[in-house]
Structures are given as C-alpha cells and as structure tokens.
Amino acid sequence: MDITSGLKIFIASIFTNNILFASFLGMCSFLVCSNRISTALGLGSAVTFVMFFTTIINYLIYYYILVPLGLEFLSFIIFIAVIAAFVQFVEMFVERFSPDLYYALGIFLPLITVNCAILGASLFMVIREYSFGETIFFGLGSGLGWALAITLMAGLREKTGYTNVPRPLRGTGIVMLIAGIIAMTFMGFAGMMSVQ
Amino acid sequence: MAVKLSNTRSYNTVMDGLWRDHPISSMVLGICSALAVSNKVENALAMGAGVIFVLLATGIIVSVLRKLIPRRVRIITYMVTIASFTIIVDRYLDAFYPEIREAIGPYAGLIITNCIIMGRAEAFYIQNNPFQSILDALANGVSYTYTLTSMALIRELLGFGTVLGFRIMPEGFTPWVVMVMAPGAFFVLAVFLWVTRTMARVEPE
C-alpha cells in the first residue's frame, strides 16, 4: 500500500465522506447524546476506538476466513457478533485495568453495539474493496469524523437552548435542520478529494 | 354483543403503529435508513418491503418463543433473529433486483441495526401473543414505508424531476441538486417532523 492512498482515505472519511453527514450512519445516538459537549466527546472517542478495532478484526475475518470458505453471505451476522463481543470484552478489560477510563467511557460502551455507524463502517469496507492498509486509515478516519460531527452538533445545540424555536420543531426537528446546514458545509470539502 | 371498533385491542395496536406512536416522527427510530434511502421512490419501496418482511418475521419468531427466551440473553436473541432475516432480504435483492441492491448499498445490511425492529421486539413482541405482534409489525412497517416513500416522492420530484423514473416536471425544470444529496434529506425530514408534530400536537421532549 502506498501511503498517499491511505492518507487520502483518512482525510476523505473525516471530511468529504463523513460517515454521519454523507452516509447518515449513527443517527440514533447522534440525536440522543448530542446535548452536551462533554457527553459528545466521550461517546465520540468510544466510537472511534471501537470502530478502529472492529474494522480491522472484521477485515481479517472476512478475507481470511469467510472468503476462502465461500461464506460471504454470513458476513452480517459475523460482523455484528464481532462488534458485540468486542464491546463486551473492552468493557471488562477497561473495568479491570483502568477504572478512571471505565467511568469516562463505561456508560457509552453498551450503546455502541447498536450504533449503525460501527456496522456500516465494516460493510463499507467490504463494498469499497479496501486493502488492509486502507482499512486501518478508513476505520480511524470514520471514527474521528463521527466524533467531530457529534461534537460540532453538541456545541451548536447548547446554544439553541437560548433561542426561540417553533414548538413542534424543538428537539429532533431543529437538530435535523442544523445537521442539514452542517452537511452543506461539509459538502464544500468535496472539491478537495473524494472516495467511492 | 357489539364491541365498538375503537375499543378493541387490535385496533389500538394498529393505530399506535400507524399514527400515535409513529416510529419515525414520534419516537425517532430508524432515522439512518430513512435519510439514506429516501432519494428515489423505488429504493424507498424496496427498503420498506425489506423492513416489513424482517419486522414480521422477527415479530412472529420472538412472540412465539417469548416464554422460552431467557431474559438475560434476549438482546442477542433478537439480534441473531434479525440478522438471519436480513441476510434473506439481502440474498433476495441480490438474486432478483441487483440494481436496487447496488443503489441501496450497505443499508440493506443495516436493517440489522435499524432501531425500529430492535425497539419493537423489546417493547412489544416479547410481551404479546403472535397475533397482536403481527398486527403491530404490519402497522409499524407500513408507517415506516409510507414515511420513506413520501420523503422519496418529494426528493425525487424536486431532485430529478421524475417519479419512479417517469418524467413529471416540464422540460425547462432545473433539478434541485441539493435535494438528492445529503443536506436535502435532513431538510425534508425536518419539515416532515415539523408537519406531523404540528398535526399530532406532540409535546417536544
């Protein structure tokens, strides 16, 4: 793998192909946990961490176990099992060795199993036929992109507390409108580079 | 003995799913795929059919086995059930509608993490009998599909000037490119929430 294609994927998965604003993944926890910046940062870092490792593990399982056996159609069930098991393992590991980190991240970890961004990253990796090196950059970049998105939204949402939003739009509605505007600004990066 | 229709349990189950507890607008579940797949009407219909199938199958399996599933492992049970039926949907699309599967991309696989199915399994199927669960699955699936399809109608009409591939808008119409791209999805959903919540007078959270 040459380093430029990896870097290109890394930058593109943070900005131009941001997993939340371009692919709409991980919306559920994005809507629920974007009330405060500190919560958003905690969840964002937990997602980055889990996404980075699960894409790598799923890459190895997919190309070294499922493909040789001709079992590609089982990939959904295997990926979700790997994610659930990894999250469980990390939770036990962190609880045992770093209680501080556990208190910071612990409450977010169970939420992550059902975060579609994590599964989506693994599925994109297969559909876009990334090499192993590219997968590393893609997993890290997508996680950071998601963390960036939720932190931006939390910052803006703290401000909407002081504004007079029409009643039916409060809560989810206004978040959607803000997300649309942020998505437009992220589209501005599209001239820079893109991956498919 | 004549029972008023609006008092029966089945009627309430269906109405909850179709309107009162509408999965997208009142509970904000399953947003990811609602945003991503609503760029064209045919994709929305295919996705809706897939979700209805998986919901129905999960509803039947979970409600039939509800007394046998130990509480501690119920989440994993839902996941395995949902994942198995999602694989069936994916295989079916691959065999008969490869273009649609290509267009939907990873979102067919993401039916697994669609919170509507997980949410209904946890909230309803694990406590109710198969008949009520089937009604609930149909109601929720249909309301998911009509939401997706109506969003897709707006986005396809304004973004491409077509509906289901047929040209509707006059020749000189300039397509609103933003509608088929990501921001359009957010705006259309925001307006949709605004309209339905005004109509239903939902109290904001």
Interface residues (C-beta under 8 A of the other chain):
Chain A: F21 A22 S23 F24 L25 G26 M27 C28 L31 F73 L74 S75 F76 I77 I80 A84 V114 N115 C116 L119 G120 L123 F124 I127 P166 R167 P168 L169 R170 G171 T172 G173 I174 M176 L177 A179 G180 I181 A183 M184 F186 M187
Chain B: V28 L29 I31 C32 S33 L35 A36 I76 M79 V80 A83 S84 T86 I87 D90 R91 G105 P106 G109 L110 I112 T113 N114 C115 M118 V178 M181 A182 P183 G184 A185 F186 F187 L189 A190 L193 W194 R197 T198 V202 P204 E205
